Amino acid sequence: MGAKMIIKNCTVCGKEFEAKQSNFVYCSVECRRIGRNKVHLNYVDKNKYKIRKRCRDRCREKSRQNLPPCRICGNPVPKEWTGTRYSQSFYHLECIAEKVKSLLNKRGTDEYREIMKLASNHGITKKDVLEWVQ
């Protein structure tokens, strides 16, 4: 009881060959490599927009996972484009502003000085703080 050999034509080169199984479509290893490459390229060509979107989404998700938490509220702080590169901050401006507002009645304390130094590093001026008081 030997296996039945089926005569088929190779889908790549068109040569007749004896297939050991009914689902064989290539006559040799070289034709299989060429055929699979063609199938892959056809898939990529038909689905290039889906593939790009999937890659973009994967990259965005990966970059979201690497964002450091705000040292005041704990939520992720997005990177900001400065014109030449992305800069990373460890604080939300809103969090700094709220912290400064809450410490306005404690002027002169070390905590107030530290938060004002942090605020000035992030572009919040004393003039902005005085406007908040009024």
C-alpha positions as CSV (number, residue, x, y, z in Angstrom):
1,M,0.0,0.0,0.0
2,G,2.2,2.8,-1.2
3,A,1.2,6.4,-1.2
4,K,-0.6,7.6,-4.3
5,M,1.5,10.0,-6.4
6,I,-0.4,12.9,-8.0
7,I,0.8,14.6,-11.1
8,K,0.6,18.4,-10.7
9,N,2.0,21.5,-12.3
10,C,4.3,23.8,-10.2
11,T,2.6,27.2,-9.6
12,V,6.0,29.0,-10.0
13,C,7.8,27.4,-13.0
14,G,4.9,25.4,-14.5
15,K,6.9,22.2,-14.6
16,E,5.1,18.9,-14.0
17,F,6.0,17.0,-10.8
18,E,4.7,14.1,-8.7
19,A,3.1,15.4,-5.5
20,K,3.2,13.2,-2.4
21,Q,0.2,15.0,-1.0
22,S,-2.7,16.7,-2.7
23,N,-1.9,20.2,-1.2
24,F,1.6,20.4,-2.6
25,V,1.9,23.2,-5.2
26,Y,5.7,23.6,-5.7
27,C,8.1,21.2,-7.4
28,S,11.2,22.1,-5.5
29,V,12.6,24.0,-2.5
30,E,13.7,26.9,-4.8
31,C,10.2,27.2,-6.2
32,R,8.7,27.1,-2.7
33,R,10.9,29.9,-1.6
34,I,10.1,32.0,-4.7
35,G,6.3,31.2,-4.4
36,R,6.1,32.1,-0.7
37,N,8.0,35.3,-1.3
38,K,5.5,36.2,-4.0
39,V,2.6,35.4,-1.7
40,H,4.1,37.6,1.0
41,L,4.8,40.5,-1.4
42,N,1.2,40.3,-2.7
43,Y,-0.2,40.4,0.9
44,V,2.0,43.4,1.7
45,D,1.0,45.2,-1.4
46,K,-2.7,44.7,-0.8
47,N,-2.6,45.5,2.9
48,K,0.2,48.1,3.2
49,Y,-2.1,50.7,4.8
50,K,-3.3,48.2,7.4
51,I,0.3,47.2,8.1
52,R,1.5,50.8,8.4
53,K,-1.4,51.6,10.8
54,R,-0.7,48.5,12.9
55,C,3.0,49.5,13.1
56,R,2.1,53.2,14.0
57,D,-0.3,52.0,16.7
58,R,2.2,49.6,18.1
59,C,4.9,52.3,18.2
60,R,2.5,54.8,19.9
61,E,1.5,52.3,22.5
62,K,5.2,51.5,23.2
63,S,6.0,55.2,23.6
64,R,3.1,55.7,25.9
65,Q,4.4,52.9,28.1
66,N,7.8,54.6,28.5
67,L,6.4,57.9,29.7
68,P,7.5,58.9,33.2
69,P,4.9,59.7,35.8
70,C,4.4,63.3,37.0
71,R,6.2,63.7,40.3
72,I,3.2,65.6,41.7
73,C,0.0,63.8,40.4
74,G,1.5,60.5,39.1
75,N,-0.1,60.7,35.6
76,P,2.2,60.1,32.5
77,V,3.9,63.3,31.2
78,P,4.0,63.5,27.4
79,K,7.2,64.5,25.6
80,E,7.2,67.9,24.1
81,W,8.6,69.0,20.8
82,T,11.0,71.9,21.2
83,G,11.7,72.4,17.5
84,T,14.9,70.4,17.3
85,R,14.2,67.4,19.6
86,Y,11.8,66.0,22.1
87,S,12.4,67.1,25.7
88,Q,11.1,65.2,28.6
89,S,9.7,66.8,31.8
90,F,8.8,65.1,35.0
91,Y,5.9,67.5,35.8
92,H,2.7,68.8,34.2
93,L,2.6,72.6,34.1
94,E,-0.9,72.5,35.5
95,C,0.4,70.5,38.5
96,I,3.2,73.0,39.1
97,A,0.7,75.9,38.9
98,E,-1.7,74.2,41.3
99,K,1.2,73.5,43.8
100,V,2.4,77.2,43.6
101,K,-1.2,78.4,44.2
102,S,-1.6,76.1,47.2
103,L,1.7,77.4,48.7
104,L,1.1,81.1,48.1
105,N,0.2,81.6,51.8
106,K,3.4,79.8,52.9
107,R,5.8,82.3,51.3
108,G,9.3,82.2,52.7
109,T,9.3,78.5,53.4
110,D,11.7,76.0,51.9
111,E,8.9,74.2,50.1
112,Y,7.7,77.4,48.5
113,R,11.3,78.3,47.4
114,E,11.7,74.8,45.8
115,I,8.4,74.9,43.9
116,M,9.2,78.5,42.7
117,K,12.6,77.3,41.4
118,L,10.8,74.4,39.7
119,A,8.2,76.8,38.3
120,S,10.9,79.2,36.9
121,N,12.6,76.2,35.2
122,H,9.3,75.4,33.5
123,G,8.6,79.0,32.3
124,I,6.3,80.1,35.1
125,T,7.3,83.6,36.1
126,K,6.7,85.5,39.4
127,K,4.5,87.8,37.4
128,D,2.2,84.8,36.6
129,V,2.2,83.9,40.3
130,L,1.2,87.4,41.3
131,E,-1.7,87.4,38.8
132,W,-3.0,84.2,40.4
133,V,-3.0,85.9,43.8
134,Q,-5.4,88.6,42.6
